[in-house]
Amino acid sequence: MKRFFYTNLVAATFIALFYCSFAISQEPVAVEPTVADGFKWYDATQWPVENKGWTDVDRYFARFPARSKGVVTDAVWNLSQHSAGEIVRFRTNADTIKVRYNLYSGSLAMAHMPATGVSGLDLYAFDDETNRWLWVSCTRPGAKEEEQQWIAGMERKTRDFIVYLPLYNGVDALSIGVPEDCEFTAMSPRSDKPIVYYGTSIAHGGCCSRPGNCYTAMLDRRLNIPVMNLGFSGSARMEIAIAELMAEIDAEIYVIDALPNMNPDMVAERAVPFIKKIRETRPDVPILLVEDRCMSNTWILPSRQEFHKNNHAELKKAYDELKGDDPNLYYLEAATILGEDLDFDGTVDGSHPNDLGMWRQTNALEAAIRPILENLRAK
């Protein structure tokens, strides 16, 4: 079995040695703006969204196709209306950027997750000097319909920008505004095959402070590969309908991280059929199985220790059953997913990572995924 044990120190060293970003190679897309009050406004529904797997949707920024309604569970369908993981790309030399947007839901925040993470739009720019994507600004949602100045006072220099869309809300309208005398180019998504990440509320983004801090977003930036977020809060239970939809995506890697929403009996019943269903369409694409991260207070709760132990054991059985005939099946143990600090400070509630926990989870997943990518590219 391929095991990945990395302390935070080793993970940090790994990132320092192997972190890579590359020049931007997206193609421009012609979009006509509207002009008002000295600003040109560009409707983001007029160019393709990155990490959106289907175009046959009933809402532009929805994650699942309209035909999946009534096929997936009602809970998954409703959560698929959230825009978690989706990215809008553009290029501009503007010194000021504004944004107008309408949110799908008026529930802007949760008790354990701020509005900036639930409903915010997170702006990053590519920095030529460090060869990295760096944070610029995040909106502060106060209503379903907003117009905000994202950033002002930048040097007038042409830069590439990405916008991470809300994690636990959807978007019904989005326009980006720049001064009328500035240049603006809508940019197409990358053409690379994505990592398709299927998971729970944790993959969905709970409970980071803003969308760019979700670990799927951080993996995207570190690995320079699209990461499609198929996280469904409380609803990742390895239904065959989900496997069929995932297999429609020509992925570089599939990651299956559903155990936090399952129990040992459910894992024993569903894991093997779920993997086999993907394999019917995608026989050779690497699949990474991820154990349930242990909740932060597991150390003091014997029943929870037993639950995690049994959940992991059933996933390991599925892996062992299939691995002999499947050289492209990989496994990540839970040991360091949320870090190994003695205070267990990586979550907001024992279950959902805070920003620190998201960073640690990114470290563990990067250490598991990067060798798989390197092996693929060596072939």
Secondary structure as the mmCIF struct_conf table of DSSP 4:
data_model
#
loop_
_struct_conf.conf_type_id
_struct_conf.id
_struct_conf.beg_label_comp_id
_struct_conf.beg_label_asym_id
_struct_conf.beg_label_seq_id
_struct_conf.end_label_comp_id
_struct_conf.end_label_asym_id
_struct_conf.end_label_seq_id
HELX_RH_AL_P HELX_RH_AL_P1 ASN A 8 PHE A 18
HELX_LH_PP_P HELX_LH_PP_P1 GLN A 26 GLU A 27
STRN STRN1 PRO A 28 VAL A 29
STRN STRN2 THR A 34 ALA A 36
TURN_TY1_P TURN_TY1_P1 ASP A 37 GLY A 38
STRN STRN3 PHE A 39 ASP A 43
HELX_RH_3T_P HELX_RH_3T_P1 ALA A 44 GLN A 46
BEND BEND1 TRP A 47 TRP A 47
HELX_LH_PP_P HELX_LH_PP_P2 PRO A 48 VAL A 49
STRN STRN4 GLU A 50 GLU A 50
TURN_TY1_P TURN_TY1_P2 ASN A 51 ASN A 51
BEND BEND2 THR A 55 THR A 55
BEND BEND3 ASP A 58 ARG A 59
TURN_TY1_P TURN_TY1_P3 TYR A 60 PHE A 61
BEND BEND4 ARG A 63 PHE A 64
HELX_RH_3T_P HELX_RH_3T_P2 ALA A 66 SER A 68
TURN_TY1_P TURN_TY1_P4 LYS A 69 VAL A 71
BEND BEND5 VAL A 72 VAL A 72
HELX_RH_AL_P HELX_RH_AL_P2 ASP A 74 LEU A 79
TURN_TY1_P TURN_TY1_P5 SER A 80 GLN A 81
BEND BEND6 HIS A 82 HIS A 82
TURN_TY1_P TURN_TY1_P6 ALA A 84 GLY A 85
STRN STRN5 ILE A 87 THR A 92
BEND BEND7 ASP A 95 ASP A 95
STRN STRN6 ILE A 97 LEU A 103
BEND BEND8 TYR A 104 TYR A 104
BEND BEND9 GLY A 106 GLY A 106
STRN STRN7 MET A 110 MET A 110
TURN_TY1_P TURN_TY1_P7 ALA A 111 HIS A 112
STRN STRN8 MET A 113 MET A 113
HELX_RH_AL_P HELX_RH_AL_P3 ALA A 115 VAL A 118
TURN_TY1_P TURN_TY1_P8 SER A 119 SER A 119
STRN STRN9 ASP A 122 ASP A 127
TURN_TY1_P TURN_TY1_P9 ASP A 128 ASN A 131
STRN STRN10 ARG A 132 CYS A 138
BEND BEND10 ALA A 143 LYS A 144
STRN STRN11 GLU A 145 ILE A 151
BEND BEND11 ARG A 156 ARG A 156
STRN STRN12 ARG A 159 TYR A 164
HELX_LH_PP_P HELX_LH_PP_P3 LEU A 165 PRO A 166
BEND BEND12 LEU A 167 ASN A 169
STRN STRN13 VAL A 171 PRO A 179
TURN_TY1_P TURN_TY1_P10 GLU A 180 ASP A 181
BEND BEND13 CYS A 182 CYS A 182
STRN STRN14 PHE A 184 MET A 187
HELX_LH_PP_P HELX_LH_PP_P4 SER A 188 ARG A 190
BEND BEND14 ASP A 192 ASP A 192
HELX_LH_PP_P HELX_LH_PP_P5 LYS A 193 PRO A 194
STRN STRN15 ILE A 195 GLY A 199
BEND BEND15 THR A 200 THR A 200
HELX_RH_AL_P HELX_RH_AL_P4 SER A 201 HIS A 204
TURN_TY1_P TURN_TY1_P11 GLY A 205 CYS A 207
BEND BEND16 SER A 209 ARG A 210
HELX_RH_3T_P HELX_RH_3T_P3 PRO A 211 ASN A 213
BEND BEND17 CYS A 214 CYS A 214
HELX_RH_AL_P HELX_RH_AL_P5 TYR A 215 LEU A 223
TURN_TY1_P TURN_TY1_P12 ASN A 224 ASN A 224
BEND BEND18 ILE A 225 ILE A 225
STRN STRN16 VAL A 227 GLY A 231
TURN_TY1_P TURN_TY1_P13 SER A 233 GLY A 234
HELX_RH_AL_P HELX_RH_AL_P6 ILE A 240 ALA A 247
TURN_TY1_P TURN_TY1_P14 GLU A 248 GLU A 248
BEND BEND19 ILE A 249 ILE A 249
BEND BEND20 GLU A 252 GLU A 252
STRN STRN17 ILE A 253 ASP A 257
HELX_RH_3T_P HELX_RH_3T_P4 LEU A 259 ASN A 261
HELX_RH_AL_P HELX_RH_AL_P7 PRO A 264 THR A 281
BEND BEND21 PRO A 283 VAL A 285
STRN STRN18 ILE A 287 VAL A 290
HELX_LH_PP_P HELX_LH_PP_P6 GLU A 291 MET A 295
TURN_TY1_P TURN_TY1_P15 SER A 296 ASN A 297
HELX_RH_3T_P HELX_RH_3T_P5 THR A 298 ILE A 300
HELX_RH_AL_P HELX_RH_AL_P8 PRO A 302 LYS A 323
TURN_TY1_P TURN_TY1_P16 GLY A 324 ASP A 325
TURN_TY1_P TURN_TY1_P17 PRO A 327 ASN A 328
STRN STRN19 LEU A 329 LEU A 332
BEND BEND22 ALA A 334 ALA A 334
TURN_TY1_P TURN_TY1_P18 ALA A 335 LEU A 338
TURN_TY1_P TURN_TY1_P19 LEU A 342 ASP A 343
BEND BEND23 GLY A 346 GLY A 346
STRN STRN20 THR A 347 THR A 347
BEND BEND24 VAL A 348 HIS A 352
STRN STRN21 PRO A 353 PRO A 353
HELX_RH_AL_P HELX_RH_AL_P9 ASP A 355 ALA A 378
#
